[in-house]
Amino acid sequence: MSHSTPALSSHQEAALGDDEEQSMEIMSLESAAESHTRFQKSISRFSFNGLSSTQQSPVQDTSSSSTSSAKTNPLLKSPLTSHLGKRSRTQYELPLTEDASPSKKPAKKKKPARGYSSPEVYAHLNHLNDCISESLDIIFCGINPGQRSAEIGHHFGHPSNHFWKCLHLSGLTPERVPPTEDFTLPERYQLGLTNIVERPTAEASELKNSEYKDGIAPFFSKMTRYNPRIACFIGLQTGRIVLDYVMRSRPKAERPTFSPGLQPYKLVHSKPRNGSAEAGSETVFYSIPSTSGKTQGYQIPDKVKLFTQLGVDLKMLKDGNLVTANLVEIMP
């Protein structure tokens, strides 16, 4: 006896249709999973030697990005305190050269530094005049005039140089002074400008170390004559060479290690500074990274920080709060 299939109600037909759609979706997902597995197996046969682990995985944890940034650049987070004096000394984790930090990859490939160039190469360029007078607060001592500076006749004249910007952003000048007004610094702001090497070049790498050393004695004679409160080297290489020169008579084991900022020696003058009732006066020395735009180890915020610290120590020196008794007295 035959049995007829009972007719489905409209509600049952709808439920059956939903079951069929779900079955098709499950099959589709299983197929996609199998395809993905086959794809993973196929690419595992290939190696990608040029990619780091972070480049291979586009998803990265950013929860600690702000903490990592603070650790890689502690200079920007450290408080402004004097290196010496009544307040505690702040230890900065500073690179001791102006090259790019090993942990930072340059945005573009760095051009190789130029080698030594004889004076004849730039003989057509004029030397720069010093912008100094007696008893200034700070005399900045550059490495040597750059090509652009020599062409226009003014210190730190290249548009990419950060000197004038750092001077203003640190508060050492209330406005940004253009290079063409460098000669006004002594009278307007009690600041001066000179160089350790007189002859101009396009890059400092075109000088010999012997030229730095030959410029040290004339530089100290100049500081003895003009008696500034602070003489600040713009360029860590200059500061390092001068420190080695000053400490040359000491055994190597007793020589202090070079670092940016306040240097471990001072020049004592036999006569008082203008406007001072002291029987004698001192010049202390500072070292700050090169303000050239080519400097990779220090960026503008880093340089501004050091210029600002220079201003802090200048104020402490004027107020008698910067302790200099432990600095080595030098005889140039």
Residue frames as qw, qx, qy, qz and C-alpha x, y, z in Angstrom:
[[0.000, 0.891, 0.453, 0.000, 0.00, 0.00, 0.00],
 [0.434, 0.409, -0.012, 0.803, 1.45, 3.23, -0.99],
 [0.316, -0.711, -0.395, 0.488, 1.80, 6.09, 1.37],
 [0.302, 0.805, 0.173, 0.481, 1.52, 9.63, 0.22],
 [0.452, 0.006, -0.314, 0.835, 3.91, 12.18, 1.58],
 [0.122, -0.807, -0.515, 0.261, 2.08, 14.58, 3.82],
 [0.300, 0.774, 0.127, 0.543, 2.06, 18.10, 2.63],
 [0.484, -0.160, -0.350, 0.786, 4.32, 20.54, 4.52],
 [0.065, -0.906, -0.377, 0.180, 2.93, 23.57, 6.10],
 [0.348, 0.858, -0.060, 0.374, 4.32, 26.98, 5.14],
 [0.425, -0.828, 0.337, -0.140, 6.08, 27.22, 8.52],
 [0.864, -0.220, 0.415, 0.183, 7.82, 23.86, 8.03],
 [0.713, 0.579, 0.167, 0.358, 8.91, 24.79, 4.50],
 [0.057, 0.933, -0.203, 0.292, 10.55, 27.96, 5.83],
 [0.644, -0.636, 0.425, -0.026, 12.39, 26.00, 8.56],
 [0.893, 0.117, 0.348, 0.262, 13.64, 23.48, 6.01],
 [0.503, 0.789, 0.012, 0.353, 14.94, 26.28, 3.82],
 [0.245, -0.889, 0.336, -0.191, 16.87, 27.74, 6.76],
 [0.822, -0.354, 0.433, 0.106, 18.48, 24.36, 7.48],
 [0.806, 0.432, 0.232, 0.332, 19.63, 24.05, 3.87],
 [0.229, 0.905, -0.139, 0.330, 21.17, 27.55, 3.95],
 [0.512, -0.749, 0.409, -0.095, 23.02, 26.76, 7.20],
 [0.901, -0.049, 0.380, 0.204, 24.37, 23.54, 5.73],
 [0.637, 0.666, 0.093, 0.377, 25.65, 25.41, 2.69],
 [0.080, -0.925, 0.261, -0.263, 27.33, 28.04, 4.92],
 [0.739, -0.521, 0.427, 0.032, 29.06, 25.32, 6.95],
 [0.865, 0.246, 0.307, 0.313, 30.31, 23.66, 3.77],
 [0.384, 0.854, -0.029, 0.350, 31.54, 27.00, 2.49],
 [0.348, -0.852, 0.357, -0.161, 33.45, 27.70, 5.73],
 [0.854, -0.256, 0.427, 0.152, 35.00, 24.23, 5.71],
 [0.748, 0.527, 0.198, 0.351, 36.08, 24.75, 2.11],
 [0.120, 0.928, -0.171, 0.309, 37.61, 28.12, 2.98],
 [0.607, -0.682, 0.406, -0.041, 39.47, 26.60, 5.92],
 [0.889, 0.044, 0.371, 0.265, 40.87, 23.84, 3.72],
 [0.543, 0.752, 0.065, 0.369, 41.95, 26.42, 1.14],
 [0.180, -0.918, 0.281, -0.216, 43.69, 28.49, 3.82],
 [0.791, -0.430, 0.425, 0.094, 45.50, 25.37, 5.10],
 [0.821, 0.351, 0.280, 0.352, 46.70, 24.53, 1.59],
 [0.271, 0.901, -0.057, 0.332, 47.87, 28.15, 1.15],
 [0.458, -0.805, 0.368, -0.084, 49.86, 28.08, 4.40],
 [0.866, -0.151, 0.422, 0.223, 51.51, 24.80, 3.35],
 [0.689, 0.603, 0.190, 0.355, 52.42, 26.23, -0.03],
 [0.116, 0.922, -0.182, 0.321, 54.06, 29.41, 1.27],
 [0.709, -0.637, 0.300, 0.042, 55.98, 27.50, 3.93],
 [0.880, 0.172, 0.219, 0.385, 58.23, 26.27, 1.15],
 [0.401, 0.718, 0.009, 0.569, 59.46, 29.80, 0.51],
 [0.544, -0.469, -0.296, 0.629, 61.78, 31.93, 2.73],
 [0.130, 0.924, 0.163, 0.320, 61.64, 35.70, 3.05],
 [0.716, -0.114, -0.249, 0.642, 65.16, 36.58, 4.12],
 [0.210, 0.386, -0.001, 0.898, 64.76, 40.34, 3.84],
 [0.458, -0.635, -0.219, -0.581, 61.94, 40.61, 6.39],
 [0.003, 0.265, -0.734, 0.626, 62.24, 40.90, 10.14],
 [0.102, -0.342, -0.918, 0.176, 59.76, 39.26, 12.47],
 [0.137, 0.542, 0.393, -0.730, 57.89, 42.53, 12.91],
 [0.280, 0.367, -0.410, -0.787, 57.66, 43.04, 9.17],
 [0.198, -0.059, -0.935, -0.288, 56.29, 39.53, 8.58],
 [0.158, -0.557, -0.794, 0.188, 53.48, 40.10, 11.06],
 [0.040, 0.512, 0.206, 0.833, 51.49, 43.24, 10.30],
 [0.559, -0.722, -0.272, -0.303, 49.68, 43.07, 13.66],
 [0.464, 0.236, -0.528, 0.671, 51.80, 44.53, 16.46],
 [0.445, -0.675, -0.535, 0.245, 51.13, 45.27, 20.11],
 [0.206, 0.598, -0.007, 0.775, 51.00, 49.02, 20.60],
 [0.565, -0.745, -0.347, -0.073, 50.00, 48.97, 24.24],
 [0.651, -0.582, -0.009, 0.488, 53.54, 49.86, 25.38],
 [0.559, 0.586, 0.174, 0.560, 54.48, 52.27, 22.58],
 [0.114, -0.927, 0.049, -0.355, 54.50, 55.34, 24.79],
 [0.735, -0.625, 0.240, 0.107, 56.66, 53.58, 27.38],
 [0.826, 0.120, 0.263, 0.484, 59.11, 52.41, 24.72],
 [0.335, 0.795, 0.101, 0.496, 59.36, 55.94, 23.32],
 [0.377, -0.896, 0.150, -0.178, 60.23, 57.33, 26.74],
 [0.833, -0.395, 0.295, 0.252, 62.92, 54.71, 27.25],
 [0.739, 0.336, 0.262, 0.521, 64.57, 55.29, 23.87],
 [0.253, 0.610, 0.012, 0.751, 64.78, 59.04, 24.42],
 [0.507, -0.596, -0.501, 0.368, 65.18, 59.69, 28.17],
 [0.322, 0.000, -0.016, 0.946, 66.69, 63.07, 27.36],
 [0.199, -0.403, -0.350, -0.822, 63.30, 64.56, 26.49],
 [0.626, -0.581, -0.467, -0.228, 61.73, 63.33, 29.74],
 [0.619, -0.210, -0.434, 0.620, 64.48, 64.25, 32.22],
 [0.178, -0.929, -0.294, 0.134, 63.97, 67.32, 34.44],
 [0.387, 0.748, -0.157, 0.516, 65.99, 70.49, 34.05],
 [0.646, -0.749, 0.031, 0.142, 68.54, 70.46, 36.84],
 [0.138, 0.874, -0.466, -0.024, 72.10, 71.64, 36.98],
 [0.828, 0.249, -0.477, 0.157, 74.97, 69.22, 36.42],
 [0.512, -0.026, -0.545, 0.664, 76.69, 70.60, 39.51],
 [0.168, -0.462, 0.061, -0.869, 75.58, 72.78, 42.37],
 [0.339, -0.173, 0.614, -0.691, 73.23, 72.76, 45.30],
 [0.846, 0.136, 0.089, -0.507, 70.65, 70.67, 43.47],
 [0.767, -0.153, 0.612, 0.118, 71.27, 67.03, 42.70],
 [0.030, 0.450, -0.642, -0.619, 73.12, 66.23, 39.53],
 [0.817, 0.357, 0.223, -0.395, 71.00, 64.91, 36.69],
 [0.387, -0.298, 0.782, 0.387, 72.58, 62.07, 34.73],
 [0.664, 0.524, -0.066, -0.529, 71.56, 62.12, 31.08],
 [0.751, 0.005, 0.617, 0.234, 71.96, 59.02, 28.94],
 [0.365, 0.833, -0.132, -0.394, 73.53, 60.91, 26.07],
 [0.892, 0.327, 0.102, 0.294, 75.34, 59.57, 23.04],
 [0.484, -0.663, 0.185, 0.540, 78.96, 60.66, 23.06],
 [0.288, -0.078, 0.556, 0.776, 79.14, 61.19, 19.30],
 [0.400, 0.426, 0.072, -0.808, 76.98, 62.96, 16.78],
 [0.195, 0.096, -0.863, -0.455, 76.55, 59.87, 14.59],
 [0.689, -0.229, -0.314, -0.612, 73.19, 58.14, 14.27],
 [0.563, -0.359, 0.624, -0.406, 72.20, 56.03, 17.26],
 [0.049, 0.163, -0.962, -0.215, 72.58, 52.28, 16.58],
 [0.230, 0.367, 0.851, -0.297, 68.96, 51.78, 17.68],
 [0.390, 0.716, 0.223, -0.534, 67.67, 54.32, 15.18],
 [0.600, 0.237, 0.578, 0.500, 67.65, 53.72, 11.45],
 [0.017, -0.359, 0.144, 0.922, 68.19, 56.86, 9.37],
 [0.588, 0.563, 0.353, -0.461, 65.25, 57.86, 7.22],
 [0.732, 0.673, -0.100, -0.042, 67.49, 57.89, 4.20],
 [0.892, 0.033, -0.050, 0.449, 70.93, 56.63, 3.35],
 [0.305, -0.883, 0.098, 0.344, 73.61, 58.84, 4.82],
 [0.613, 0.746, -0.207, 0.161, 76.12, 60.28, 2.40],
 [0.831, -0.154, -0.188, 0.500, 79.70, 59.32, 3.24],
 [0.269, -0.898, 0.013, 0.348, 81.69, 62.06, 4.97],
 [0.555, 0.790, -0.199, 0.166, 84.17, 63.93, 2.85],
 [0.837, -0.161, -0.134, 0.505, 87.84, 63.32, 3.41],
 [0.389, -0.616, 0.006, 0.685, 90.54, 65.86, 4.10],
 [0.467, 0.793, 0.250, 0.303, 90.63, 68.91, 1.80],
 [0.561, -0.064, -0.081, 0.822, 93.71, 71.10, 1.60],
 [0.037, -0.654, -0.262, 0.708, 93.36, 74.86, 2.25],
 [0.040, -0.200, 0.513, 0.834, 93.72, 75.52, -1.48],
 [0.017, 0.418, 0.870, 0.262, 90.32, 73.94, -2.16],
 [0.135, -0.847, -0.515, 0.015, 88.50, 76.73, -0.30],
 [0.456, -0.190, -0.026, 0.869, 91.10, 79.46, -0.71],
 [0.011, 0.422, 0.398, 0.814, 88.50, 81.61, -2.50],
 [0.461, -0.723, -0.480, -0.185, 86.41, 81.86, 0.68],
 [0.026, 0.651, -0.340, 0.678, 87.02, 84.50, 3.34],
 [0.363, -0.155, -0.788, 0.473, 87.49, 83.77, 7.02],
 [0.321, -0.777, -0.459, -0.287, 84.81, 84.95, 9.44],
 [0.046, 0.521, -0.383, 0.761, 85.29, 87.71, 11.98],
 [0.295, -0.282, -0.812, 0.417, 84.70, 86.91, 15.64],
 [0.308, -0.659, -0.250, -0.640, 81.65, 88.50, 17.24],
 [0.684, -0.410, -0.495, 0.346, 82.95, 88.93, 20.79],
 [0.017, -0.773, 0.202, -0.601, 83.71, 91.51, 23.46],
 [0.204, 0.266, -0.762, 0.554, 84.95, 91.42, 27.05],
 [0.200, 0.001, 0.717, -0.668, 83.07, 89.89, 29.98],
 [0.588, -0.046, -0.438, -0.679, 80.26, 88.21, 28.03],
 [0.779, -0.223, 0.389, -0.437, 77.97, 85.61, 29.56],
 [0.851, 0.059, 0.512, 0.105, 78.71, 82.96, 26.91],
 [0.231, 0.636, -0.538, -0.503, 81.09, 82.72, 23.97],
 [0.918, 0.209, 0.310, -0.137, 80.07, 79.95, 21.57],
 [0.117, -0.604, 0.683, 0.393, 82.99, 78.29, 19.82],
 [0.876, 0.379, 0.032, -0.296, 82.14, 76.54, 16.56],
 [0.872, -0.061, 0.343, 0.343, 84.34, 74.03, 14.78],
 [0.297, -0.199, 0.383, 0.851, 85.12, 76.13, 11.71],
 [0.421, 0.440, 0.027, -0.792, 83.12, 78.28, 9.28],
 [0.649, 0.326, 0.685, 0.059, 80.96, 76.31, 6.87],
 [0.359, 0.175, 0.520, 0.755, 81.01, 77.07, 3.17],
 [0.039, -0.764, -0.531, -0.365, 77.68, 78.89, 3.22],
 [0.423, -0.826, -0.194, 0.319, 78.69, 80.91, 6.29],
 [0.480, -0.340, 0.289, 0.755, 81.91, 81.98, 4.59],
 [0.254, 0.417, 0.584, 0.648, 80.02, 82.94, 1.43],
 [0.163, -0.831, -0.404, -0.346, 77.59, 85.25, 3.25],
 [0.251, 0.484, -0.380, 0.748, 80.08, 86.37, 5.91],
 [0.532, -0.470, 0.241, -0.662, 78.03, 85.30, 8.96],
 [0.114, -0.259, 0.923, -0.260, 78.22, 82.50, 11.54],
 [0.332, 0.247, 0.886, -0.209, 75.98, 79.42, 11.26],
 [0.279, 0.387, -0.173, -0.862, 74.68, 80.77, 7.96],
 [0.171, -0.041, -0.887, -0.427, 73.32, 77.62, 6.30],
 [0.572, -0.251, -0.130, -0.770, 69.49, 77.46, 6.37],
 [0.828, -0.178, -0.515, -0.134, 69.59, 73.88, 7.71],
 [0.384, 0.180, -0.637, 0.644, 71.75, 74.80, 10.71],
 [0.480, -0.645, -0.583, -0.113, 69.84, 74.69, 14.00],
 [0.430, -0.048, -0.403, 0.806, 71.98, 77.12, 16.01],
 [0.136, -0.185, 0.027, -0.973, 69.76, 80.19, 15.80],
 [0.650, -0.358, -0.456, -0.490, 66.61, 78.14, 16.33],
 [0.706, -0.281, -0.574, 0.305, 68.06, 76.42, 19.42],
 [0.258, 0.077, -0.301, 0.915, 69.27, 79.74, 20.78],
 [0.370, -0.256, -0.096, -0.888, 65.74, 81.12, 20.63],
 [0.744, -0.300, -0.494, -0.336, 63.76, 78.01, 21.68],
 [0.647, -0.161, -0.580, 0.469, 65.98, 77.58, 24.74],
 [0.294, -0.910, -0.291, 0.039, 65.29, 81.13, 25.88],
 [0.611, -0.292, 0.063, 0.733, 68.86, 82.38, 25.47],
 [0.020, -0.014, 0.235, 0.972, 67.48, 84.97, 23.05],
 [0.382, 0.383, 0.555, -0.632, 63.89, 86.28, 23.26],
 [0.671, 0.621, 0.030, -0.403, 63.56, 86.21, 19.48],
 [0.867, 0.126, 0.351, 0.331, 65.08, 84.25, 16.63],
 [0.083, -0.796, 0.294, 0.522, 68.09, 86.22, 15.43],
 [0.828, 0.561, 0.008, -0.001, 68.94, 85.88, 11.71],
 [0.833, -0.095, 0.088, 0.538, 72.55, 84.97, 10.86],
 [0.385, 0.624, 0.118, 0.670, 73.01, 88.38, 9.24],
 [0.297, -0.835, 0.075, -0.457, 72.65, 89.97, 12.69],
 [0.867, -0.183, -0.351, 0.303, 75.27, 87.80, 14.41],
 [0.417, 0.321, -0.260, 0.810, 77.41, 90.86, 15.14],
 [0.356, -0.586, 0.000, -0.728, 74.67, 92.25, 17.42],
 [0.792, -0.324, -0.518, 0.006, 74.81, 89.34, 19.89],
 [0.511, -0.015, -0.485, 0.710, 77.45, 90.78, 22.27],
 [0.077, -0.154, 0.174, -0.970, 75.65, 94.05, 22.90],
 [0.603, -0.251, -0.279, -0.704, 72.07, 92.77, 22.76],
 [0.901, -0.278, -0.211, -0.257, 72.34, 89.45, 24.59],
 [0.385, -0.715, 0.575, -0.100, 75.84, 89.18, 26.13],
 [0.913, 0.072, 0.395, 0.077, 76.66, 86.32, 23.76],
 [0.062, 0.750, -0.508, -0.420, 79.66, 85.90, 21.45],
 [0.933, 0.326, 0.143, -0.054, 80.81, 83.76, 18.51],
 [0.007, -0.730, 0.645, 0.226, 84.18, 82.37, 17.47],
 [0.946, 0.223, -0.194, -0.132, 85.69, 79.17, 15.97],
 [0.757, -0.493, 0.371, 0.215, 88.43, 76.75, 16.98],
 [0.574, 0.029, 0.538, 0.617, 89.66, 76.51, 13.35],
 [0.121, 0.592, 0.002, -0.797, 89.61, 79.62, 11.18],
 [0.102, 0.228, -0.676, -0.693, 89.62, 78.22, 7.66],
 [0.706, 0.195, 0.214, -0.646, 86.24, 77.40, 6.07],
 [0.009, -0.103, 0.947, 0.304, 85.23, 74.06, 4.56],
 [0.569, -0.183, -0.453, -0.662, 81.98, 72.55, 3.34],
 [0.857, -0.393, -0.298, -0.149, 82.17, 69.88, 6.09],
 [0.437, -0.782, 0.423, -0.139, 84.11, 69.56, 9.32],
 [0.937, -0.073, 0.318, 0.128, 85.35, 66.14, 8.14],
 [0.664, 0.669, -0.032, 0.333, 87.60, 67.99, 5.69],
 [0.145, -0.861, 0.399, -0.280, 89.79, 69.14, 8.60],
 [0.653, 0.173, -0.674, 0.297, 92.65, 67.24, 10.20],
 [0.662, -0.648, -0.354, 0.128, 92.69, 66.58, 13.93],
 [0.588, -0.118, -0.099, 0.794, 95.97, 68.48, 14.04],
 [0.033, 0.481, 0.214, 0.850, 94.09, 71.62, 12.93],
 [0.576, -0.710, -0.335, -0.228, 91.83, 71.32, 15.97],
 [0.756, -0.424, -0.190, 0.462, 94.86, 70.96, 18.23],
 [0.439, 0.185, 0.066, 0.877, 96.64, 73.89, 16.60],
 [0.167, -0.618, -0.263, -0.722, 93.63, 76.07, 17.37],
 [0.627, -0.584, -0.501, 0.120, 93.46, 75.23, 21.09],
 [0.509, -0.277, -0.212, 0.786, 96.24, 77.51, 22.37],
 [0.022, 0.210, 0.199, 0.957, 94.97, 80.58, 20.44],
 [0.460, -0.564, -0.545, -0.418, 91.45, 79.79, 21.69],
 [0.616, -0.547, -0.439, 0.357, 92.54, 79.75, 25.35],
 [0.346, -0.078, -0.039, 0.934, 94.49, 82.98, 24.82],
 [0.189, -0.402, -0.393, -0.806, 91.29, 84.51, 23.48],
 [0.583, -0.607, -0.524, -0.134, 89.29, 83.30, 26.48],
 [0.566, -0.350, -0.314, 0.677, 91.94, 84.69, 28.83],
 [0.155, 0.087, 0.117, 0.977, 91.70, 88.07, 27.17],
 [0.344, -0.343, -0.368, -0.793, 87.89, 88.30, 26.87],
 [0.033, -0.059, 0.772, -0.632, 87.03, 86.53, 30.14],
 [0.579, -0.253, -0.395, -0.667, 83.51, 85.13, 29.48],
 [0.641, -0.331, 0.491, -0.488, 81.56, 83.33, 32.18],
 [0.817, 0.073, 0.570, -0.037, 81.10, 80.27, 29.94],
 [0.213, 0.501, -0.638, -0.544, 82.87, 79.11, 26.79],
 [0.780, 0.171, 0.513, -0.316, 80.65, 76.63, 24.95],
 [0.110, -0.276, 0.804, 0.515, 81.94, 74.32, 22.21],
 [0.753, 0.363, 0.122, -0.535, 79.44, 73.64, 19.42],
 [0.741, 0.426, -0.510, -0.097, 80.57, 70.18, 18.34],
 [0.868, -0.468, 0.151, -0.061, 81.40, 67.18, 20.53],
 [0.861, 0.270, -0.074, 0.425, 84.55, 66.44, 18.57],
 [0.187, 0.718, -0.235, 0.628, 85.95, 69.84, 19.57],
 [0.595, -0.660, 0.216, -0.405, 85.05, 69.30, 23.22],
 [0.981, -0.156, 0.052, 0.101, 86.67, 65.86, 23.24],
 [0.708, 0.432, -0.138, 0.541, 89.92, 67.06, 21.64],
 [0.057, -0.747, 0.246, -0.616, 90.18, 70.04, 24.01],
 [0.794, -0.537, 0.155, -0.237, 89.60, 67.78, 27.04],
 [0.949, 0.052, -0.020, 0.310, 92.39, 65.45, 25.88],
 [0.431, 0.621, -0.174, 0.631, 94.66, 68.47, 25.43],
 [0.356, -0.743, 0.205, -0.528, 93.88, 69.88, 28.88],
 [0.841, -0.434, 0.275, -0.170, 94.41, 66.52, 30.62],
 [0.781, 0.510, -0.353, 0.077, 97.41, 65.45, 28.55],
 [0.136, 0.599, -0.664, 0.426, 99.84, 65.61, 31.49],
 [0.674, -0.300, 0.475, -0.479, 97.76, 63.22, 33.60],
 [0.181, -0.131, 0.967, 0.121, 98.06, 59.43, 33.49],
 [0.370, -0.121, -0.637, -0.665, 95.40, 57.96, 31.25],
 [0.378, -0.370, -0.840, 0.122, 93.79, 56.15, 34.17],
 [0.167, -0.481, -0.460, 0.727, 93.20, 59.50, 35.91],
 [0.069, 0.019, -0.332, -0.941, 91.77, 61.35, 32.93],
 [0.476, 0.320, 0.527, -0.627, 88.02, 62.06, 33.10],
 [0.361, 0.324, 0.807, 0.337, 85.75, 60.55, 30.47],
 [0.088, 0.026, -0.228, -0.969, 84.31, 63.04, 28.02],
 [0.097, 0.570, 0.814, -0.050, 80.59, 63.75, 28.12],
 [0.065, 0.617, 0.331, 0.711, 78.37, 66.58, 26.82],
 [0.429, -0.844, -0.308, -0.092, 77.48, 69.49, 29.08],
 [0.266, -0.919, 0.279, -0.084, 79.66, 71.08, 31.76],
 [0.756, 0.407, -0.442, 0.259, 83.32, 70.14, 31.37],
 [0.790, -0.518, -0.241, 0.222, 85.59, 69.14, 34.30],
 [0.577, -0.072, -0.044, 0.812, 87.99, 72.09, 34.02],
 [0.001, 0.957, 0.283, -0.070, 87.98, 75.87, 34.36],
 [0.518, 0.422, -0.056, 0.742, 90.15, 78.86, 33.51],
 [0.403, -0.767, -0.331, 0.373, 90.94, 81.16, 36.45],
 [0.360, 0.752, 0.072, 0.548, 91.63, 84.80, 35.63],
 [0.508, -0.128, -0.375, 0.765, 93.93, 87.09, 37.57],
 [0.072, -0.028, 0.058, -0.995, 91.73, 90.15, 37.13],
 [0.348, 0.384, 0.690, -0.506, 88.06, 90.65, 37.98],
 [0.249, 0.484, 0.710, 0.447, 85.37, 90.56, 35.34],
 [0.032, -0.284, -0.111, -0.952, 83.88, 93.92, 34.35],
 [0.546, -0.447, -0.150, -0.692, 81.30, 95.02, 36.89],
 [0.851, -0.303, -0.426, 0.047, 82.47, 92.43, 39.42],
 [0.304, -0.846, 0.332, -0.286, 83.94, 93.14, 42.84],
 [0.973, -0.185, 0.081, 0.111, 85.64, 89.74, 42.96],
 [0.335, -0.725, 0.489, 0.352, 89.41, 89.60, 43.21],
 [0.073, -0.262, 0.835, 0.478, 89.44, 87.05, 40.38],
 [0.740, 0.274, 0.109, -0.605, 86.99, 85.36, 38.05],
 [0.477, -0.118, 0.857, 0.158, 86.55, 82.06, 36.25],
 [0.586, 0.319, -0.386, -0.637, 85.53, 80.78, 32.85],
 [0.625, -0.045, 0.766, -0.142, 83.87, 77.37, 32.84],
 [0.188, 0.301, -0.711, -0.608, 83.53, 75.26, 29.71],
 [0.709, 0.256, 0.465, -0.464, 80.60, 73.51, 28.08],
 [0.034, -0.199, 0.823, 0.532, 80.19, 71.13, 25.16],
 [0.634, 0.399, 0.376, -0.545, 77.07, 70.80, 23.02],
 [0.662, 0.219, 0.650, 0.303, 76.54, 68.69, 19.85],
 [0.149, -0.057, 0.447, 0.880, 77.02, 70.26, 16.46],
 [0.403, 0.505, 0.405, -0.648, 73.98, 72.23, 15.35],
 [0.160, 0.276, -0.679, -0.662, 74.47, 71.19, 11.74],
 [0.780, 0.135, 0.053, -0.608, 71.37, 69.72, 10.11],
 [0.680, 0.337, -0.642, -0.109, 73.51, 66.72, 9.12],
 [0.091, -0.320, 0.814, -0.476, 73.94, 65.65, 12.75],
 [0.638, -0.167, -0.621, -0.423, 71.91, 62.44, 13.23],
 [0.448, -0.127, -0.788, 0.401, 72.63, 61.43, 16.82],
 [0.042, -0.428, -0.493, 0.756, 70.85, 64.51, 18.21],
 [0.114, 0.636, 0.609, 0.459, 67.63, 65.95, 16.87],
 [0.012, -0.593, -0.015, -0.805, 66.33, 69.50, 17.44],
 [0.651, -0.673, -0.145, -0.320, 64.49, 68.70, 20.73],
 [0.864, -0.249, -0.173, 0.401, 67.67, 67.09, 22.09],
 [0.469, 0.293, -0.054, 0.831, 69.77, 70.11, 21.17],
 [0.260, -0.681, -0.111, -0.675, 67.23, 72.56, 22.59],
 [0.800, -0.554, -0.233, -0.002, 67.30, 70.58, 25.85],
 [0.752, -0.126, -0.119, 0.636, 71.06, 71.03, 26.14],
 [0.181, 0.474, 0.060, 0.859, 70.90, 74.72, 25.21],
 [0.511, -0.699, -0.207, -0.456, 68.23, 75.16, 27.89],
 [0.835, -0.430, -0.196, 0.281, 70.42, 73.39, 30.46],
 [0.538, 0.219, -0.053, 0.812, 73.21, 75.77, 29.47],
 [0.152, -0.629, -0.108, -0.754, 70.93, 78.69, 30.32],
 [0.745, -0.611, -0.231, -0.134, 70.03, 77.09, 33.67],
 [0.801, -0.226, -0.140, 0.536, 73.69, 76.67, 34.60],
 [0.300, 0.450, 0.023, 0.841, 74.46, 80.23, 33.48],
 [0.413, -0.714, -0.131, -0.550, 71.85, 81.57, 35.89],
 [0.847, -0.491, -0.160, 0.127, 73.20, 79.40, 38.70],
 [0.683, 0.114, -0.085, 0.716, 76.71, 80.63, 37.94],
 [0.031, 0.593, 0.045, 0.803, 75.56, 84.25, 38.14],
 [0.615, -0.657, -0.108, -0.422, 73.71, 83.57, 41.40],
 [0.057, -0.605, 0.718, -0.339, 76.72, 81.84, 42.93],
 [0.825, -0.145, 0.378, -0.395, 74.93, 78.49, 43.14],
 [0.897, 0.380, -0.226, 0.003, 77.03, 76.56, 40.63],
 [0.670, -0.633, 0.355, 0.154, 79.81, 74.83, 42.55],
 [0.691, 0.672, -0.255, 0.077, 83.05, 74.95, 40.56],
 [0.375, -0.756, 0.529, -0.088, 85.55, 74.16, 43.33],
 [0.800, -0.133, 0.580, 0.072, 85.93, 70.58, 42.09],
 [0.718, 0.692, 0.056, 0.048, 86.79, 71.63, 38.51],
 [0.777, -0.136, 0.130, 0.600, 90.43, 71.30, 37.47],
 [0.031, 0.922, -0.071, -0.379, 92.17, 74.65, 37.12],
 [0.828, 0.357, 0.232, 0.364, 93.98, 74.73, 33.80],
 [0.265, -0.713, 0.256, 0.597, 97.10, 76.58, 32.74],
 [0.735, 0.645, 0.208, -0.001, 96.79, 77.24, 28.98]]
